[in-house]
Amino acid sequence: MKVYLAGPMTGCHIPEAVAKRCGTAACFERAGWEVRDPTRGEKVENTVFDAHANGSYAPPSAVFKRDVADVRWCDVLLVDLSGAQRVSIGSMCEIGMAFALNKYIVVVDTDDSCHDHLFVREAASIVFADMFDAVRYLTEVYGE
């Protein structure tokens, strides 16, 4: 199985965004899954990612096209919206693309978050309040 680890980056410190995804990626890799992570290649320094200022190593068009390609590539879009302080436009676009491509979409979020919206809930195949439960569900149900 192939999973793409989506989730907010704008407003996040790059080291925190990378670390958050590394643990999740390791769980899937141990289960034999292939993982793509949008933080790959980011400069791991103590800066805040800002999509508006393009704090990335690549031009905006390349970042967008890489993320679109990753959504097309995956079997499962795992979107971690937990703890987001503001709506992630990129994550919402990725959910929309994945839905249009008939991908399995797993969302990790709580009912009181800034992403609590009927479009997110309805596009999601399943929603969890905790990343641990989401990863356990996917690796147990889909295995390798």
Sequence and secondary structure as in RCSB ss.txt:
>XXXX:A:sequence
MKVYLAGPMTGCHIPEAVAKRCGTAACFERAGWEVRDPTRGEKVENTVFDAHANGSYAPPSAVFKRDVADVRWCD
VLLVDLSGAQRVSIGSMCEIGMAFALNKYIVVVDTDDSCHDHLFVREAASIVFADMFDAVRYLTEVYGE
>XXXX:A:secstr
 EEEEE   TTSBHHHHHHHHHHHHHHHHHTT EEE TTTT   SS B  TTTT SSS HHHHHHHHHHHHHH S
EEEEE TT SS  HHHHHHHHHHHHTT EEEEE  TTSTT  HHHHHH SEEES HHHHHHHHHHHH  
